[in-house]
Amino acid sequence: MPTFYCEYCGTTYPSVANLTSMPCYRHPDGANKGKHKLYEGSEKSRYTCKYCGTTNNTIANLTSITCPQHPKGNQKGYHAPAL
């Protein structure tokens, strides 16, 4: 069975419908102020931040840390996985 990941927080769901219907605690507009966003990249052994190049073994771990090169400013947003 496929697994679908949220781009913002790395939470997994068994279907896109389930994923996109739930609020995301790490949404860019604020905790639970928007829905999860489908990560459209492939599953990888390491995920890379599209802003600074930091890597981690899961999307959840990568997106749990603020990014020094985030577009909103240093440490003003989380790492975001590159596709």
Secondary structure by P-SEA (a helix, b strand, c coil): cbbbbbcccccccccaaaaaacccccccccccccccccccccccccccccccccccccccccccccccccccccccccccccc
